[in-house]
Amino acid sequence: MEDIIPNKKLDIRGLKCPYTFVRSKLTIEAMDVGQVLEILLDYQEASNSIPKSMEDHGHKVLRVEKVSATDWIILIRKERD
């Protein structure tokens, strides 16, 4: 798997929906087009809903990976303002 170096990291472990998406959306909105956001989370529902919502908003999901028994990492590239 290709190594992608994120421009920004967001740790939202401990948060539940809708706060997981709200924090993710606000963070990516503050980034420049082409930059990559790494999201670390521990809420299984959000590991599915965040990628879908980000794609619905026009961004590219580069990776969704379960990294431990409780945690996921999602990498998203901002595609548009």
C-alpha positions in Angstrom: 0.0 0.0 0.0 1.3 3.4 -1.0 2.5 5.7 1.8 0.5 8.9 1.9 1.7 11.6 4.1 -1.2 13.7 5.5 -1.0 17.4 5.7 -3.2 17.4 8.8 -4.3 14.8 11.4 -7.5 14.8 13.3 -8.1 12.6 16.3 -11.8 12.2 17.0 -11.7 9.1 19.1 -14.4 9.3 21.8 -16.8 11.3 19.6 -20.1 9.9 18.2 -22.2 10.9 15.2 -22.9 13.6 14.2 -19.9 15.2 15.9 -17.5 12.9 14.0 -18.6 14.2 10.7 -19.0 17.8 11.8 -15.4 17.9 13.1 -14.1 16.2 9.9 -16.0 18.5 7.6 -14.8 21.7 9.5 -11.2 20.5 9.4 -11.2 19.7 5.6 -13.0 23.0 4.8 -10.0 24.8 6.4 -7.5 22.9 4.2 -6.3 23.7 0.7 -7.4 21.7 -2.4 -5.1 18.8 -2.9 -4.2 18.4 0.8 -4.7 15.2 2.6 -6.5 14.8 6.0 -5.9 11.8 8.2 -8.8 11.0 10.6 -8.3 8.7 13.6 -11.6 7.4 15.1 -13.0 4.7 17.3 -16.7 4.8 16.3 -17.5 2.0 13.9 -20.6 3.7 12.3 -18.4 6.8 11.5 -15.9 4.6 9.7 -18.6 4.1 7.1 -20.5 7.3 7.2 -17.5 9.7 7.1 -16.1 8.3 3.8 -19.6 8.3 2.2 -20.3 11.9 3.3 -16.9 13.1 2.2 -17.5 11.6 -1.3 -20.9 13.2 -1.4 -19.2 16.5 -0.8 -16.8 15.9 -3.7 -13.7 14.8 -1.9 -11.6 11.7 -2.6 -11.4 8.9 0.0 -7.9 7.4 -0.3 -8.0 4.8 2.4 -10.2 3.4 5.2 -8.2 1.1 7.4 -8.9 -0.7 10.7 -5.7 -0.3 12.6 -6.6 -1.9 15.9 -9.5 -3.7 17.6 -11.2 -0.3 18.1 -9.6 2.3 15.8 -9.8 3.2 12.1 -7.8 5.6 10.0 -9.4 7.4 7.1 -7.4 9.4 4.6 -9.2 12.0 2.5 -7.9 14.3 -0.2 -9.7 17.6 -0.5 -10.8 17.9 -4.1 -12.7 21.2 -4.1 -13.6 24.2 -2.0 
